[in-house]
Amino acid sequence: MIKFFRDFISDETGASAAEYALILAIVGTAIAGAAITLGGSISNAMTGAASCISTHTTAACS
């Protein structure tokens, strides 16, 4: 078991730091894009709800 961990730690095959940075950049861009899109949708929904509450009419609440 100790040999396995020693071999695992010294193993240098696999992704390099540049590849990890590229993956992080892609995921970060996707998260930022989703946040911007959802932020606009949530803002519009809250504005509509506030309008519905402040007018006290069912016409504004469609």
N, C-alpha and C positions, 0 to 999 in steps of 0.2 A: 504494500500500500504506500509506503514511504517512497519507494522507487517510482511509482506512478505519479505522485505529486511532484517529485523532483523532475521527472521527465516532462510533465505538463507545464511546469513553470519555465523550464529552459527551452520549450518548443517555440520556435520563431516562425513557424508557418502560419498562414492565415492572413487576415486583412491587416493592412498597414494603417497608420494614423490618418493618412490622406483619404483613404477609403471611408474610414469612420467619419471624418469631417464632411465628406460629400453626402453620406447618408444623413447626417445630422442637419445639413443645410436643406436637403430635400424635405425632410420631415418638418423642419421648422417653417419652411415656406408654406407647406400645406396647412399647418396649424394656424399660421398668421392669416392665410387666405380664408379659412373657415371662420376664424374669429371676426374678421371684417364683414363677411357676408352675414353671419348670424347676428352680429351687432346691429347692422342696418335693419334686419327683419324684426328684431326685438324692439328696436327703437320705434319703428312704425307701428307695431302692435301696442306698445305702451302709449303712444300718442293717440291712437284710436280709442283705447280704453279710457284715457283721460278725457277725451272729447265726449265720449258716451256718458261718462259720469257727470261732467260739468253741464251738459245741455238738458239733462233729465227728460229727454224725449226718446222714444223708441226708433224714430227715423234715423238718428245718428248712430244707432247701435246695430247696424245691419252686418 
